[in-house]
Amino acid sequence: MTAVAPAAAVTHGGQLEKLARRGTASVLGAACSALFGILLVVVVTNGFSPTVAGTLFAATAAFLILESIALLGTDTGVVRLLPAHLASGRSADVRRTMAVAAAPVVAFSLTAAAGLYVLAPTVSPYMVGNEAASTMSEMLRTLALVLPFAALHSLALAATRGMGTMRATVMIENIGRLGLQSLAVLAAYLAGAGAPALALAWSLPYVVGLAFSLVSLRDLVAQRATTAQAPRPWGQLAREFWSYTAPRAIARVTQTALKRSDIVLVAALASPADAALYTAATRFIVFGQLFVQSVQQALSPQLSALFTRGETGAANSTFQAATLWSMIAAWPLYLVTATWAPILMAVFGDGYEVASDVVLILSLTMLLATACGPVDSVLLMAGHSWLSLVNSVVTLVVNVGLNLVLIPLYGIRGAAISWSVAIAVRNLLPLIQVHRHLGLFPLTRPSLYVGLGAVGCFGLVGLVPVALDWSTPARVAVLALSTMVYLAAIWSWRESLGLNAFRSALSRRRSAGRRINPPSGA
């Protein structure tokens, strides 16, 4: 494995600085998103009965799967093609490409919403059993009214990333919508709201988010799609867009189903109360995933432009840097959640500690996933959407098949094992393909240093208080000491880790700010 040496950083320093600039904003947004997500689950699990909480989580999981279907893969399509248009001087095609993407989403989301509203009473008993069926039906019908708004919101935000900025995603989605969602659910609890009002509080922020995301997209298109060149014919643009995006319409569904179907299956095969336990346990895994996904969101448009220009070497260096930086942040987090699982689960209320094994299993699995890097994004941005589709279908089949066997036998632990195996398959398949077809590989020698440092500081040292059954204050002290040692090691390796790119990106941002706002008297 080759190291991200200073020479590589010089060669592709501009790309690393760009990733650092976009990635920093995205990670900060992900931190807010993760905190709001945990706050929402804490409010629901502490403020409502396990049955109501589990029913809400199952209903919203089904909603997000339907939203993914309604998107038809267009979110990935615009992230892939809009940067390519801008990089190749085809900015005149941006507006028409957006129209080609949005029209089917509007039609399909309206149809899906109508179908969900009509079929809610029929499907609810199969999802949560007869006892909670009426509650589920009310929630599904409420969520159906917001489905088209949610799909268009996701598409508009993806288009803003394709136009080269993370600002809208961070401000409108990570902070705005998710923050408003948590506050709305808290208000519903304080008001003593019933099931429909709880579902409405969860879903209405999508409507507010859509209004802001459309305004942001309009402004970006006005700024950057300014060429006088005539746009290409509608038919040509539609063929170009959908030849790439069509596989993503299925793959996007399978990916969302992989993330959400286990909650629905736990509710159906076990109980809504078990679904509440499982959802709470997976929140800490999602916390870490949000950091990785934030780097992936920042990376994808950049990779699309690099592959369009044939700059494979720069793409590989950027891919390696994204993987390395994700490991620096995510590995300590996952190792801490693994060793602190019972204490962390207690924040969700009495009885939730029984799901600690779920946290442990998934935390350890996510170490592997993070080490593979944003490998699916690399595959997609290089144009291999069909390979990504095959990987997604295989992974979903593995996940659902194992869930059907293991949930009746082992409950939520069976669901955790199923998802763990699926995560491994989902990352190892594209890792092999990216290396074989593109000659890219995510790991470097500094990755080994980071991994060993994290395992030593947060894994091996973290096990000592667990084995000796130390008190929580003693564990906090050990964690604080381990964190200081780890950060000192990262600082000493900062050059080989490419972390100087963050300082350069910050310096450029400050210089740009001074040029825009010169000091008085200048």
Secondary structure, 3 states (H helix, E strand, C coil): CCCCCHHHHHHCHHHHHHHHHHHHHHHHHHHHHHHHHHHHHHHHHHHCCHHHHHHHHHHHHHHHHHHHHHHCCHHHHHHHHHHHHHHCCCHHHHHHHHHHHHHHHHHHHHHHHHHHHHHHHHHHHHHHCCCCHHHHHHHHHHHHCCHHHHHHHHHHHHHHHHCCCCHHHHHHHHHHHHHHHHHHHHHHHHCCCCHHHHHHHHHCHHHHHHHHHHHHHHHHHHHHCCCCCCCCCHHHHHHHHHHHHHHHHHHHHHHHHHHHHHHHHHHHHCCHHHHHHHHHHHHHHHHHHHHHHHHHHHHHHHHHHHHHCCCHHHHHHHHHHHHHHHHHHHHHHHHHHHHCHHHHHHHHCCCHHHHHHHHHHHHHHHHHHHHHCCHHHHHHHCCCHHHHHHHHHHHHHHHHHHHHHHHHHHCHHHHHHHHHHHHHHHHHHHHHHHHHHHCCCCCCHHHHHHHHHHHHHHHHHHHHHHHCCCCHHHHHHHHHHHHHHHHHHHHHCCCCCCCHHHHHHHHHHHHHHHHHCCCCCC
